[in-house]
Amino acid sequence: MSDIQLKSEIESLVKTSGYEPSKAMLCSVVRVITMRHRDVSQKRIFAVAKEKLC
């Protein structure tokens, strides 16, 4: 899975949640994406989510 796909999925997740993107949701977003895509490393998901949310 590419970084662009991860960014797109994170944007979609945040948009459907109804919350404003913030640093506080970083852990929750990483957890959800990790559960959906077990083949992608958690470090990579964290790096992309941190770039997108912070």
N, C-alpha and C positions, 0 to 999 in steps of 0.2 A: 504494500500500500504506500503510495507516495505522500509526501508532505502536503501537497495540494489537496488530495482527497481527505487527509486528516483535518486540515483547516476547514474544508467544506463541511465535513460532518460535525465538527465542533461548532461552527456557525449555526448550522441547522439545529443542533441540540440546544444551544443557548436561545435561539429564536423561538423554538417551540416551548421552552420552559417559561417564558414570559418575564424573566428577570433581566435586569441590565447586566451586561458582562462586567465582572469584577474579579479581583484577585482572590476573593473569598470562595468563589465557586471552582477554583482550580482543582482541588482534591476530588470533588464530586465528579467533575467532567472527566478527569483522568480515570477514575474508577469505572464510570459508565463505558467509556471508549475501550478500556482494557477488557471489560466483560464482553463487549461486542466483537472485539478483534483480538483474540488470544495469541495470534501469530505475530503481532507487532509488539516490539519490546516496550515496556512501560517507560523506560528512559526517553525513548523517542517520542512517545505520546506526550509525556510531561513537557519535553522541550517545545513541541509545537503548540501545546495548550498554553504554556507560559508566555510564549511569543504572542499568541492571539488574545489572551485575556489580560495580560499585565501591561 
